């Protein structure tokens, strides 16, 4: 069984949990065994336990984010030693780009990262799909390592001179998170602001790349914006995106400009699982398709952008 170590910043713990759930099937298959610092128990030496796994585990996942790059311990201790073992052929290092940051010039930048093309996990339309790609990379790496019997935890500790006995316990220690109304409202507002900027920038780039297209973006008020695309001076696509009031919850899309906020062609609502908030499409514009996707801010914005740009394509 191949051992997998998570090197991450605690600010990204929720994302680490989501990745670990995707990797659970590989654990059930007996292909990998995972470890991170939340497995350290009372009475064990924190630094010693981490060092033991950095020195012994065969796959090391660097969970990259602005907080990871900002952490002296993650960057200067864990990452540095992981890369030394990678270059020596003693371990496989896989950079997992969680959140957008300036990572390509970092020492691990020469290693092929995941998901595909190093696109941050949080920028994928469906975050589960992004983590599935990461899981596939881990699966492939574990198969390269081969059918290796996992080193007992006490042997890993002994390799660094620290003595401790392996704990016999469950790794299923996550506690479900709860989200209140304020959490949901803030999430929805942040998603709407992201979507407005996404449309404004996309319209600008669309016009720059296609001389025959003119785009118009207008912020109507704090809760609404409109977009229009003209093809050779003729209106080709129009929409208004707005945050609904008490009658219409979520973020709605209607294929008219300056529309009254009492009807829509599609609506995205704020939902939550046991770990995170996300947006879910009602599927009205796609005959019920895509209703099961857990959309990030970018995924939600791209959903509406595709509806808007489709008449031009």
Secondary structure, 3 states (H helix, E strand, C coil): CEEEEEECCHHHHHHHHHHHHHHHHHHHCCCEEEECHHHCCCCCCHHHHHHHHHHHCCEEEEEECHHHHHCHHHHHHHHHHHHHHHHCCCCEEEEEECCCCCCCCCHHHHCCCECHHHCCHHHCCEHHHHHHHHHHHHHHHHHHHCCCCCCCHHHHHHCCCCCCCCCCCCCCCCCCCCCCHHHHHHHHHHHHHHHHHHHHHHHHHHHHHCCCEEEEEEEEECCEEEEEEEECCEEEEEEEEEECCCCCCCEEEECCCCCCCCCCCEEEEEEECCCCEEEEECCHHHCCCCCCCCECHHHHHHHHHHHHHHHHC
